[in-house]
């Protein structure tokens, strides 16, 4: 088919809501063949995707000043879930927007390895294998998926963002499978107003607005409630004054994981023990030989901290004090920072492996040949994982408590369910005023000051 005719049909399909069935008729042998077909008309799309953090997993400045080291992003963060990407690529990269990132030497310049379908399939049948480095399941009908493509919906985004960490709601606390079809009480934007993810997370040249951890590390791309909700929105002047120093989410997301539980504790030191698997009152797993012990929260109360939209993150090889909890990210902003607001967070805590001589966190090889999930050997897993990032492993390990802050931005409740004054401004309120830089509740203190 001539390109001019293809372009005409593409214009027609976009303008009049027709599908791509008229454009694509031949079955595909490989998912890369779908991408090559897309690029016949969408000539710059792969190049655009390859400039995004969804592709690089390396932060906004893909390469740091030394010309070699990737800027901080998903590929070189350490978390306290499955810990890190290096040496575990085929499992971790099952949610990459590409095909075949199975080793460190993945070719990030190959346009045909960009996965168009993961974001644009509308058939609902496109599934990536959990352990296949981003490749789709063999039974996926690539032609059907290619013919169905359209603007991303919640299912496209949710496949990775709702199920990060190995299951629904594991990581985020405010993103889980309940958001596929939420009630207004769960999320007023999606459940009442019919928003999709891209209603707020708008894109330009495939760069999607919104701050994940790589964006937070760079202090870029945050989107805010006040981007749409401008001016003084409350009838009560005191609430309008609050909004200058308190994030909207603090009052309008009174709790997280309101329908599905979210993981809040993961103790890797208990992995490998020969004991029965166990579940809690929510039916969630609390022990797994491969991974250790877990705790879950439902309708969790956030923890609150000053936040200006940026944070610093633990770096490979950074020294730790094993006698106290290690913060995997440190939020920036304080009471004296005019750009910071008091914001809500899920704080994920756990115990994970570290080098007891070198005093830095270990990246263990968990997945694949000789990984911990097969050999149950922490020494071997540590040796192989640290080889991958070119750091010494002393041969001695221990486990240290860690904590990581995860912003709470979704599951906005209807205004009737917003926090009332008494949630914070009472003796046993939910705010830890000392950690926020106050000697006490500022409202109560203000009332106690005698008038002149």
BELKAKA-V226340 format. One record per run of one state. SS is the DSSP state (H for helix, E for strand, - for the rest). FROM is the first residue (numbers start at 0). LEN is the number of residues. If there is no record, write none. Layout:
ss=SS from=FROM len=LEN
ss=SS from=FROM len=LEN
This chain:
ss=- from=0 len=2
ss=H from=2 len=14
ss=- from=16 len=3
ss=H from=19 len=3
ss=- from=22 len=8
ss=H from=30 len=9
ss=- from=39 len=5
ss=H from=44 len=5
ss=- from=49 len=3
ss=H from=52 len=4
ss=- from=56 len=6
ss=E from=62 len=1
ss=- from=63 len=6
ss=E from=69 len=1
ss=- from=70 len=3
ss=H from=73 len=3
ss=- from=76 len=12
ss=H from=88 len=7
ss=- from=95 len=2
ss=E from=97 len=1
ss=- from=98 len=12
ss=H from=110 len=3
ss=E from=113 len=1
ss=- from=114 len=2
ss=H from=116 len=4
ss=- from=120 len=7
ss=E from=127 len=1
ss=- from=128 len=7
ss=E from=135 len=1
ss=- from=136 len=5
ss=H from=141 len=6
ss=- from=147 len=6
ss=H from=153 len=8
ss=- from=161 len=15
ss=H from=176 len=5
ss=- from=181 len=6
ss=H from=187 len=4
ss=- from=191 len=5
ss=H from=196 len=4
ss=- from=200 len=2
ss=E from=202 len=2
ss=- from=204 len=2
ss=E from=206 len=2
ss=- from=208 len=4
ss=H from=212 len=6
ss=- from=218 len=6
ss=H from=224 len=3
ss=- from=227 len=9
ss=H from=236 len=6
ss=- from=242 len=3
ss=E from=245 len=1
ss=- from=246 len=1
ss=H from=247 len=5
ss=- from=252 len=3
ss=E from=255 len=1
ss=- from=256 len=5
ss=E from=261 len=6
ss=H from=267 len=3
ss=- from=270 len=7
ss=E from=277 len=2
ss=- from=279 len=5
ss=E from=284 len=4
ss=- from=288 len=3
ss=E from=291 len=6
ss=- from=297 len=2
ss=E from=299 len=1
ss=- from=300 len=2
ss=E from=302 len=5
ss=- from=307 len=3
ss=E from=310 len=3
ss=- from=313 len=5
ss=E from=318 len=1
ss=- from=319 len=6
ss=E from=325 len=2
ss=- from=327 len=1
ss=E from=328 len=3
ss=- from=331 len=9
ss=E from=340 len=15
ss=- from=355 len=4
ss=E from=359 len=2
ss=- from=361 len=10
ss=H from=371 len=4
ss=- from=375 len=2
ss=H from=377 len=11
ss=- from=388 len=8
ss=E from=396 len=11
ss=- from=407 len=7
ss=H from=414 len=3
ss=- from=417 len=3
ss=H from=420 len=3
ss=- from=423 len=18
ss=H from=441 len=7
ss=- from=448 len=4
